[in-house]
Amino acid sequence: MILPIVRREVSGPSLSSDLHPVIDRIYRGRNIANMDDLENGLKGLTHFNVLKGMPQAAQILAHAVVQNKRIIIVGDFDADGATSTSVCILALRAMGYHNVDFLVPNRFDFGYGLSVPIVDEAAKQGAEVIVTVDNGISCIDGVTHAKSLGMQVVVTDHHLPGDVLPPADAIVNPNQPGCEFPSKNLAGVGVAFYIMLALKAELQQQGHFEKSGLAPPNLASLLDIVAVGTVADVVVLDKNNRILVHQGLQRIRAGKCRPGIKALVEVANRDCAHLTSTDLGFVVGPRLNAAGRLDDMSQGIACLLEDETIQARMIAAELDALNKERREIETGMKAQAESVLEQMALDEGDMPSALVVYREDFHQGVIGIVAGRLKEKYLKPVIAFAHQDDEIIKGSARSIPGVHIRDVLDEVNTRYPGVIEKFGGHAMAAGLSLPVAKLQDFERAFVDTARAHMAKLDGNHALLSDGDLSSKELCLPFAHLLRQAGPFGQGFESPLFDGEFALLDQRLVGQKHLKMVLKSDGANEVDAIAFNVDLKSWPNAMVKRVHIAYRLDINVFRGQETVQLIVEQIEAR
């Protein structure tokens, strides 16, 4: 599908005469109002005490540390959950506390979050205090059960809460009612990092480190992990999150990251010194996620916790193999899903406002990725379902800007009670489960409800461009300047440019990627690549000129840097 390219409207005075005009235009196109909004030093972070529930959480954990109570961290089975868990474990160890372990529910046996069976498992491990990370805000039954067993529970989460909050001893979640923390976009790992900062401060205030003969740890050393989890969870990169990601990236580029992160970068044939925020989401994140999708996220956590380089490389290699397996499964499922949609389109004659796909043989660990791929292709909210057991199916939803998918599910649940068993999530992604017998009822309700939300959009999906680049800007110095202008990501999108080029050469690489040599007026030749092209249209020897939407990138091969255009859309001229 060829989308219209719309150039961003940029108004107002220049932010600073020190900025390159194109960089200045990019920032203003992302609603940056002044240079203070671009602060990327740690002093620009909002203080942890602004988070509601933080004093209570810090006091509970400090008491547990001083009294050597058994703490069990209960995480989630995605990259955000793995990084959140690792941050807590490593921070506690750095504070001299070792009576801690973690549990991550296996998605195939336990499902999501602090469930009753997971609480029982924690009890077997002697848990006196449970700390949830990246989950817990919707786990009413699990928290209630833990309290009945005499445990203290600290819930740390970032997902949107329901009408009823769990009866935890402390809840830290920027999205809970009454929380004045300005960044509602913290990932689970961001909340976990803030919790550890507060715990360190509380222990310092109590004189714990002096009494123990320990130096207070520098928790900034964990920001490489925080950066990975923040980008991998695709949360909005507001000012606070940009600081966390920038600081983490700086550590990775300087070679001061965890051995496991370095090993994951290396196994993907990337160089830490040239890593970008995009790489965190497309290189490191998927390899961590592969463990939770196909096997056990404990393997991903082990990689982040590992101190020895050789062992970290071995675990990273196993995660890379899992990721390759995940891609193969995903490719097959995506083809099946598209076949289902093609048949549906033929039967109904018109594509509905939202899409629901389900096959009995879908793998529940990959449905989120499949939903995301279909969402990108059809530009509609998509839910992909897979079997959880014989009676219950589990769905993963992905949405488009302007359609808040959790709100849609909440509306379905209100208007059609009894169809959805449980749900939760964000604006762009959500999860749910329901009886397989209710699937048709749910599909009708979901499509009907989503139709009203889609009708509020202008109907014109488009690629937002930051304009054209001149010949003097299609060069390495400007590409480096652009890279330093980040980090870019969700809600602070990577710069996208558009322009016309002469197409000098074109060939397929990797069976489905179009490698090109392009030339614009007055510029040198430049390499470009378009991934996953329509093989019915490309390569095309008849085409000599193209209009492309592209991102300016730096390709590093055998130590040599060259400019490369990453083509998002290509149209013959």
Salt bridges, closest charged atoms under 4 A:
ASP24 OD2 - ARG28 NE 2.72
ASP80 OD2 - HIS158 NE2 3.27
ASP101 OD2 - ARG70 NH2 3.94
ASP120 OD1 - HIS145 NE2 2.64
GLU121 OE1 - LYS124 NZ 3.98
ASP134 OD1 - HIS158 NE2 2.93
ASP157 OD1 - HIS159 ND1 2.71
ASP169 OD1 - LYS147 NZ 2.81
ASP233 OD2 - HIS158 NE2 3.42
GLU266 OE2 - LYS262 NZ 3.58
GLU266 OE1 - ARG313 NE 3.52
ASP271 OD2 - HIS274 ND1 3.01
ASP279 OD1 - ARG270 NH1 2.66
ASP307 OD1 - ARG258 NH2 2.74
ASP320 OD1 - ARG287 NE 2.81
ASP320 OD2 - LYS324 NZ 3.43
GLU330 OE1 - ARG326 NH1 2.52
GLU330 OE2 - ARG373 NE 2.86
GLU338 OE2 - LYS334 NZ 2.90
GLU338 OE2 - LYS377 NZ 3.03
ASP361 OD1 - ARG359 NE 3.72
ASP407 OD1 - HIS404 ND1 3.55
GLU411 OE2 - ARG415 NH1 3.61
GLU411 OE1 - HIS453 NE2 2.95
ASP441 OD1 - ARG444 NH2 2.63
ASP448 OD2 - ARG415 NH2 3.10
ASP448 OD1 - ARG451 NH1 3.08
ASP466 OD1 - ARG8 NE 3.39
ASP466 OD2 - ARG30 NH2 2.86
GLU493 OE1 - ARG8 NH2 3.99
ASP498 OD1 - ARG7 NE 2.97
ASP498 OD2 - HIS547 NE2 2.99
GLU500 OE1 - ARG545 NE 3.21
GLU500 OE2 - ARG573 NE 2.93
ASP521 OD1 - ARG545 NH2 4.00
ASP553 OD1 - ARG483 NH2 3.33
GLU561 OE2 - HIS274 NE2 2.73
GLU561 OE1 - HIS480 NE2 2.77
GLU568 OE2 - ARG551 NE 3.15
GLU571 OE1 - ARG573 NH1 3.73
